[in-house]
Amino acid sequence: MRAKIGVVPQADNLDPDFTVVENLRIYGRYFGIKRAEIECRIPELLSLAALEEKVDCRINQLSGGMRRRLSITRALINSPELLILDEPTTGLDPQIRQNIWQLLRQLQNGGLTIILTTHYMDEAERLCGRIILMDHGRILADQTPEALVRERIEPHVLEVHGTDLRAWQQAHPLDRPIRCEQLGETWFYYGDNLEELVKSLDAWPSLRYSYRPANLEDVFLKLTGRELRDV
Amino acid sequence: MSDVLRRWLAIWSRNALVWRKSARTALLGGFAEPLFYLFALGYGLGTFIGEVAGVSYIAFLTAGILSTSAMNAATFEGLYLAYTRMEVLKTWDGMLAAPLSIADVVMGEVLWMGTKSLISASLILIVAAGFGLAKGWLALWVLPVAFLTGVCFGGMALVVTSFARSYDFFVYYITLGITPMVLLSGVFFPLESLPEPIRIGSACLPLQHVVGLIRPLVAGQADPSMLGHLCVPAVFAASSITLAVWRFNRRLVQ
């Protein structure tokens, strides 16, 4: 089984004493791959990780993004059929995240099956064909991202916050039932068409709002609740 | 069988490559320090002591230093470095994501610890031979004994590591296990100087039997009765390896 799977842990466990190429070489030996075959695969993996220039650099001379890319490509040394990643972009800056996503999409296009865990909904929306939403070990949903957004939540969200919020709400009572939630100073309204409500905000320059299509994050928060989870 | 060996060697060669990269500092600790003790105590104390068990004190001490350095090389590797690989670098997690089992990891590690002891003993033996302290080709049999010593103490150290939650834990083992063992194993003085009850009680200590093997070999003597000394370190090696595999399975896999 493990011979056909690649695993990328959340925290890199590259060997800091080794260079880039030594990391690939030694890891290949754990799979019992023949030396010649490993050497054959190395250039391909280095180009995938865009680390051709860094072959003989030690791991501590690499940036966080380079290490991540090396971790991912190291997991491909055994040409796996399935790649498992645990929070692949947690703690990385936006450019590096984009870069890692690009690498993962490239692998998907090459026919590799990827399972990843993430708490970034944008990441899940971008990369996944199927999402299993879990909360405290319970499966809440198992659908494509499009179906989740289409079926599990209203199409539009209006987010409003500001000091005059109460006054605005009293001046414009809702004429029909609209699902809404309050989180601290901010109110969220969900519905098919909230244009009228949005228009009414024009007269209240002190209020800040955003009106947008619902996304996966809204679904997640609807299904799991908005309370803090760190207890 | 060859496939099992291949898996152990994959782990062994990873550690060997790390060692090669820092061999200079590694050698200083594993080789220079025991030699300082050998010559300082051997010649310094030796002047007052004269002969011990029919040989000069430094010749007597040579076997003790060979045995303790073989033990220390594997013990240090099995405690601090193995713990670092397990908890800090997560090297073992990487190995376990590949088709390698805990038993493979433990065996690869233990074989490497045997190798470390072998390296340390070889270097000391070369210097000792240069000073005429090791006599004849029989002394070369010290090397396989050093390897077994490394496997034995490496396995024992791994059992300790399997219980460790931080580096501090190792102080207990070193202070309460290793240090008294050195003092009760005939390293610095003959066992005969110990009171009878202590001598009988300490007969189960593996280091005592390592010294019992190495001392005659260094002096160029060997007889079949020495083979009995092999049993104790061999039993300690086998049982500690089994226990370590069981412990790490519980700690890392389940």
Interface residues (C-beta under 8 A of the other chain):
Chain A: M1 R2 A3 I5 V7 P9 A11 N13 D15 P16 D17 F18 E22 I26 Y27 R29 Y30 F31 G32 A75 N78
Chain B: D3 R6 R7 A10 I11 S13 R14 L17 V18 K21 S22 L89 K90 T91 D93 G94 M95 A97 A98 P99 L100
